[in-house]
Amino acid sequence: MIVDRSLRSMGAVGVLGVVALLGGCAAEGKAGGDPGARPLPPGMSCQSVRQELNSLDARGAASKVEAANSGRKMSDGDRAIADRYNTMLSYYLGGRCHV
């Protein structure tokens, strides 16, 4: 039962990532081409961003992101984890670390 919920939560986060990625591609197509990968913040690498995403996943970030996206009440700590996860995911996808 718990594994089933975790898989659903991870699936929801994955879907949100794909939707964000496709939304960005649609907007970029109108601008006349692919701008390429965005640079990562100083001191970060794809490996360090992936490592932080894994750490946040281990702390239950997927369910916290899902709760934030559905508008449920959250503690400040849980909201901070969800926000950090979204930021790291943006760096990861924008930096084309997934390619």
C-alpha positions in Angstrom: 0.0 0.0 0.0 2.8 2.5 1.0 4.8 1.5 -2.1 1.8 2.0 -4.3 1.3 5.6 -2.9 5.0 6.3 -3.3 4.9 5.1 -6.9 1.9 7.3 -7.6 3.6 10.3 -6.0 6.7 9.8 -8.0 4.6 9.4 -11.1 2.8 12.7 -10.4 6.2 14.5 -10.0 7.4 12.9 -13.2 4.3 14.0 -15.1 4.7 17.5 -13.7 8.3 17.5 -15.0 7.3 16.4 -18.4 4.5 18.9 -18.6 6.9 21.7 -17.6 9.4 20.5 -20.2 6.9 20.3 -23.0 5.5 23.7 -22.1 8.9 25.1 -22.4 9.5 23.4 -25.7 6.2 24.8 -27.1 7.1 28.3 -26.0 10.6 28.0 -27.4 9.4 26.8 -30.8 7.7 30.1 -31.3 10.8 32.1 -30.6 12.7 30.5 -33.4 14.7 27.6 -32.1 16.3 25.8 -29.2 18.4 28.1 -27.0 20.4 25.2 -25.6 21.2 24.2 -22.1 21.1 26.8 -19.4 24.3 27.1 -17.3 24.1 25.7 -13.8 24.7 28.1 -10.8 28.3 28.5 -9.8 29.6 25.5 -7.9 27.0 23.1 -9.1 27.3 20.2 -11.5 24.8 17.8 -13.0 26.1 15.2 -10.5 25.7 17.5 -7.5 22.2 18.5 -8.6 21.2 14.8 -9.1 22.7 14.0 -5.7 20.6 16.6 -4.0 17.4 15.5 -5.9 18.1 11.9 -4.6 18.5 13.2 -1.1 15.3 15.2 -1.3 13.5 12.1 -2.7 14.7 10.1 0.3 13.1 12.8 2.5 9.7 12.4 0.8 9.9 15.4 -1.5 7.6 13.8 -4.1 4.6 13.8 -1.7 5.4 17.3 -0.5 5.5 18.6 -4.1 2.2 16.9 -4.8 0.7 18.4 -1.6 1.9 21.9 -2.6 0.6 21.6 -6.1 -2.8 20.5 -4.9 -3.0 23.4 -2.4 -3.0 21.4 0.8 -1.9 23.0 4.0 1.7 22.3 4.7 4.3 23.1 7.4 7.0 25.7 6.5 9.6 22.9 6.5 7.6 20.7 4.1 7.0 23.7 1.8 10.7 24.5 1.8 11.5 20.9 0.8 9.0 21.1 -2.0 10.3 24.5 -3.2 13.9 23.2 -3.1 13.0 20.1 -5.1 11.3 22.2 -7.8 14.3 24.5 -7.9 16.7 21.5 -8.3 14.5 19.9 -10.9 14.5 23.1 -12.8 18.3 23.2 -12.7 18.5 19.6 -13.7 16.2 19.9 -16.7 17.3 23.3 -17.8 21.0 22.3 -17.6 20.1 19.2 -19.8 21.5 16.9 -17.1 19.0 14.3 -18.1 20.3 14.0 -21.7 
